[in-house]
């Protein structure tokens, strides 16, 4: 595993659990509004953490934290992800996976091995705008297969979309909700501009305008008719 960083404690990243967050290095998407470019762009990569250091930390935290969030970057680009998660499970920790859903075959293998306790999949935009938004030729059928896998897995989950006003309208987010109709949970995340990969977004104060709050409230009300739980995760 290429491990780019570790947040030693989080009360918000794994619903219902005290967790740590591990960040893998490398991603197959190039989203303009991504705020983790040091984990995505090879030219920005920082020194890797030693895997043994991670397990030493986990052993010291037994009984103090309950789970680990595997985030990125994109964790499923790593061929040894399954082996790594087995080691975490063997220590008694729950696992949450953050993924862009581009590799449903990897996701399916993790489900079959009973390695996942919660999955959060980022839905970048309407399916017909994925290539534009991610700056990548995306196999949309793979994205759709991951959505279906997650919905039918029996494992707790959420779908989530980062709302960036210059890329997403209320119509767009409502269209995403319709694509996810029948899902358990959908989270709309407010965009934090300071560290966006597209530097033109870094100082866009309009992102936090009162108008955007009205738009998001409207979208939430719309979503309640199609998805079990819809909420906004506010920027802090």
Secondary structure, 3 states (H helix, E strand, C coil): CCEEEEEEEECCCCCCCCEEEEEECCCCCCCCCCCCHHHHCHHHCCCCECHHHHHHHHHHCECCECEEEEECCCHHHCCCHHHHHHHHHHCCCEEEEEECCCCHHHHHHHHHCCCCCEEEEECCCCHHHHHHHHCCCCCHHHHHHHHHHHHCCCCEEEEEEEECCCCCCHHHHHHHHHHCCCCCEEEEEECCCCCCCCHHHCCCHHHHCHHHHHHHHHHHHHHCCCCCEEEEECCC
